[in-house]
Amino acid sequence: MNRLLAAGDPLLNGPIDLTVVLIVIGKTVAIFAFLLVAVMFYVWFMRKVIADMQNRVGPDTAGPWGLLQTLADGIKLFFKEQSVPDTADRRVFFLAPYISLMTAFLAFAIVPIGGKVSIAGHWTYIQLADIPIGILFLLMMSGLGLYGVMLAGWASGSKYPLLGSVRASAQLLSYEAAFGLAIVGVLLQTRTLSTRAIAEQQSWTGITSLGRWYVIPAFIAFVIYIISAVAETNHPPFDLVEAEQELVGGFHTEYTGIRFAIFFLAEFMNLITMSAIAVTLFLGGPSGPSLGFLPADNPVNTWLMPIFWFVAKLLALLFGTVWIRASLPRLRYDQLMDLGWKWLIELAFLWIMVSGTIIVGRDQGWNLFLVVPATVVGAIAVLGLLRLSMPKRSEFLEEIR
């Protein structure tokens, strides 16, 4: 067991002592605190940006520039009355919010935030857990997060939460396949499941290092990943799970007070986690230029600069999600399903076929000027045949009747 643990993290090589245990506990607390602060800042940032886009002021009372407004809202929810429906399954009703919160946090645990540093004489990464199967762990946590939503809707004993949770399960099934296939597009390039190894393969050695970021060779996979991640986190325009006009509030309609706040926290924590994973897989993780006038082993270059570049890339992606929220209307449910099943999955398979052929051809020394166009034409032909073979929507509905 000790050998198994030691294989995953250089921190655990050798005898385990109290210092190592305290470092692990400290990293856990620090990363959880980072997520909490990130959610608070993101909610404020989202409200301010959308207000600017709509020519409004936004939060401006609680704290300077309204920075403490999210904290004030959380404190208010903490002291609000906790109501439980008479028809609810009380144990499952209480458990569901914590399942959503824990899966969001555990998914973030594999994200490399910074580089390798020394703490109290022990070398460790600014990352909670670097497990060899990090990507599989991410997919597992992404799937388990649905259980919190599904159990919340079912345990509420009300029809609107149940409909919201059923929608959530259908939406996850629709976009989890495209989400996983988009990640496969990166794994073909990296040939590893470790998030730390993926980030290190994109490490910064100069301006030419931008070409090593997988957003360039796997751009189609990046676009598919972003769309699928937004849909999986129930973020607009894919927030059919919480459609107020149809389902009152969706799966958390019957939740009040701190339990509602936990669902609120878990949703935005999931969004931040998915954006952080995108930074790791496609944008080089914490890699970036260091301060040349300081030695390479200076704490600013080993500690602060990797975290700075990671946060900067994360903020850029989160701004994109805010822009999407402010710009696009909510999709109809049939449009939501069509996009996932009829477009994203097919495009993801098409990209895997093309990128796989390019990688094999490069390794085998094939003439890529002939192989790549032939592969693209063949993949498009297969996709076209699949789409032509699909019955029209009206015919499909008539068959069901």
Buried (B, 14 or more C-beta within 10 A) or exposed (E): EEEEEBEBBBBBEEEBEEEBEEBBEEBBEEBBEBBBEBBBBBBBBBBBBBBEEEEEEBBEEBBEEBBBBBBBBBEEBEEEEEEBBEEBBEEBBBBBBEBBBBBBBBBBBBBBBBBBBEBEEBEBBBBBBBBBBBBEBBBBBBBBBBBBBBBBBBBBBBEBBBBBBBBBBBBBBBBBBBBBBBBBBBBBBBEBBBBBBBBBBBBBEEEEBEEBBBBEBBEBBBBBBBBBBBBBBBBBBBBBBBBEEBBBBBBBBBBBBBBBBBBBBBBBBBBBBBBBBBBBBBBBBBBBEBEEEEEEEBEEBBBBBBBBBBBEBBBEBBBBBBEBBBEEEBBEBEEBBBBBBEBBBBBBBBBBBBBBBBBEBEEEEBEEEEBBEEBBEBBEEBBEEEEEEEEEEEEEEEEEE
